[in-house]
Amino acid sequence: MKRSVYIAFSLALIVTCAGMASAQSSNRDRPAVLSSGEISGSLNNSNGENFYSFTAGPGELTITVDVTVNHRRDETQIGVLNFELLGRDASTSILCCEFAQTGDSGTGRDVKSVKLTRRQTVILHTTNGPVGGGTFRIRLSGANSFSTSSIGGGYNNNNDNNNDNSDNNRDRGNRPGETINVPENGILHIRMKNGTSQDIDLSRVRNISVRQ
């Protein structure tokens, strides 16, 4: 049986999207490589720094940061998380000097977006505030390498729309084979064994799956 072009898709996408398990690293030169678009942790380590590495672009990347004080004893207990986006060398600033801070309700949020002109490795640098404590949650959405949805907002086989009879659901989520999660924007470059290549604009693709 001849291998279809879908197998070529699979190999390219697995290499692109695979990553190490999420962890934390305080070493600027050895950032933790993210495998998902969500990070959570504690703010109790005053002025503690962490560095996270992932692939993003081209397109708009959105960073949503939530902070919470779980057991607020008095108004001096505040949760703060400072964050910035750096280039691959961890010195070039892409997005600078942002922060999320808890208010009177004990929670706080900051949402920032940045447009990246090309696909690149970026580093998210976070620093815990010097006052109080609590917890934080960071979500990365948009032009990143671990989008939680299929291309073009499609559904994978484990996340079908409740309306099983809709054309949208049949077209996107219930195709035979394994649905692959990939970025919603960018250019997918395929190089075949015969030396030919093809570029595919991911913003125009609805779904990619592997078939034998």
C-alpha positions in Angstrom: 0.0 0.0 0.0 1.3 3.4 -1.0 1.7 5.9 1.8 -0.5 8.9 1.3 0.4 12.5 1.6 -1.4 12.5 5.0 1.5 10.5 6.4 3.9 13.2 5.3 1.6 15.7 7.1 1.8 13.5 10.2 5.6 13.4 10.3 6.0 17.1 9.7 3.4 18.1 12.3 4.6 15.6 15.0 8.1 17.0 14.8 6.8 20.6 14.9 4.3 20.3 17.7 6.1 17.8 20.0 7.6 19.3 23.2 9.0 18.3 26.6 6.7 18.1 29.5 5.9 21.4 31.2 8.1 22.3 34.0 9.7 25.4 35.6 13.2 26.7 35.3 14.9 29.7 36.9 17.8 29.5 34.5 17.6 32.1 31.7 19.9 30.0 29.5 17.9 26.8 30.1 14.2 27.7 30.0 11.6 25.1 30.5 10.2 23.9 27.2 6.4 24.1 27.2 4.2 21.3 25.8 0.9 23.1 26.4 -0.5 26.6 26.3 -1.3 26.7 30.1 1.0 27.3 33.0 0.0 27.5 36.7 1.9 27.8 39.9 2.5 29.5 43.2 3.3 33.2 43.9 4.6 32.5 47.4 8.3 32.6 46.3 8.8 36.4 46.6 10.7 37.7 43.5 11.1 34.2 42.2 11.8 34.1 38.4 10.9 31.5 35.8 11.7 31.1 32.1 9.5 29.2 29.6 10.3 28.5 26.0 7.9 27.7 23.1 7.4 28.3 19.4 5.1 31.0 18.2 4.2 33.0 15.0 3.6 34.2 12.5 0.5 36.0 13.7 -1.0 37.4 17.0 0.0 35.7 20.2 -2.2 36.5 23.3 -1.0 36.1 26.9 -3.7 35.9 29.6 -2.5 36.1 33.2 -4.8 35.5 36.2 -3.6 35.8 39.8 -5.5 34.9 43.0 -5.0 35.2 46.7 -6.6 32.1 48.2 -6.7 33.1 51.8 -6.5 36.9 52.2 -5.9 37.8 55.8 -5.6 41.6 55.3 -5.4 44.2 52.5 -1.6 44.0 52.5 -1.7 40.5 51.0 -1.5 41.0 47.3 -0.7 38.6 44.5 1.5 40.0 41.7 3.0 38.4 38.6 5.3 40.4 36.3 5.8 39.0 32.8 7.6 39.8 29.6 8.2 38.0 26.2 11.7 37.7 25.1 13.5 36.6 21.9 15.3 33.2 21.7 18.4 34.7 23.2 16.5 35.7 26.3 17.7 39.3 26.1 15.8 40.8 23.2 12.5 42.2 24.4 9.3 41.5 22.3 6.7 42.5 25.0 8.0 44.3 28.0 7.1 45.2 31.6 3.5 43.8 32.0 2.0 42.6 35.2 -1.2 41.2 36.8 -2.2 42.1 40.3 -5.0 41.1 42.6 -7.6 43.8 43.6 -10.2 44.1 46.3 -11.8 40.8 45.2 -8.6 38.9 45.7 -8.3 38.2 42.0 -6.7 40.0 39.0 -6.2 39.6 35.3 -4.1 41.1 32.5 -4.4 40.3 28.8 -1.7 41.4 26.3 -1.3 40.5 22.6 1.7 40.8 20.4 2.1 40.3 16.6 4.9 38.2 15.5 6.0 38.5 11.9 7.6 35.1 11.6 7.7 31.7 13.3 10.3 31.7 16.1 11.3 30.5 19.5 10.3 32.9 22.2 10.8 32.9 26.0 8.2 33.9 28.5 9.9 35.4 31.6 7.9 35.7 34.8 8.7 37.3 38.2 6.7 36.9 41.4 5.8 40.2 43.1 7.6 41.1 46.4 4.3 41.3 48.4 1.8 38.7 49.5 1.4 35.4 47.7 -1.3 33.2 46.1 -1.4 31.4 42.8 -1.2 32.3 39.1 -2.5 30.9 35.8 -1.1 31.8 32.4 -2.8 30.9 29.1 -1.2 31.3 25.7 -3.5 31.5 22.7 -3.4 32.4 19.0 -0.3 31.8 17.0 1.5 29.2 19.0 2.7 25.6 18.4 0.3 23.9 20.8 -3.2 25.2 19.8 -5.9 23.3 21.7 -8.2 23.3 18.7 -7.8 21.8 15.2 -7.0 24.1 12.3 -9.6 26.7 11.6 -11.5 26.0 14.9 -12.4 22.4 14.0 -13.1 19.7 16.5 -11.0 16.6 17.2 -12.6 13.2 17.8 -12.8 13.7 21.5 -14.4 17.1 21.4 -17.4 16.7 19.1 -20.1 19.4 18.9 -23.4 18.3 20.7 -25.2 18.6 17.4 -24.1 15.4 15.8 -26.1 15.9 12.7 -24.7 19.3 11.7 -22.8 19.7 8.5 -20.1 21.5 10.4 -19.6 18.6 12.8 -19.4 16.0 10.1 -17.0 18.0 8.1 -14.6 18.9 10.9 -14.7 16.3 13.6 -15.9 12.9 12.5 -13.6 12.1 9.7 -11.9 8.7 9.8 -8.4 8.6 11.2 -6.6 10.7 13.8 -7.2 14.4 13.9 -4.0 16.4 14.5 -3.9 19.6 16.5 -1.8 22.3 14.7 -1.6 26.1 14.8 -4.4 28.0 13.2 -2.0 30.4 11.4 1.3 30.1 9.6 2.7 28.2 6.6 3.0 24.4 6.6 6.0 23.4 4.5 6.0 19.9 3.1 9.0 18.4 1.4 8.4 15.1 -0.5 10.9 12.3 -1.1 11.1 13.1 -4.7 12.5 16.5 -3.9 9.4 18.5 -4.6 7.9 20.8 -1.9 4.6 22.5 -1.2 3.6 25.4 1.1 0.1 25.4 2.7 -1.5 28.4 4.3 -2.9 27.0 7.5 -5.4 29.8 7.8 -7.2 28.3 4.8 -7.2 24.7 6.1 -10.2 23.3 8.0 -8.8 19.9 9.2 -5.8 17.6 8.9 -6.0 13.9 9.7 -3.9 10.8 9.2 -5.2 8.1 6.9 -3.7 4.8 5.9 
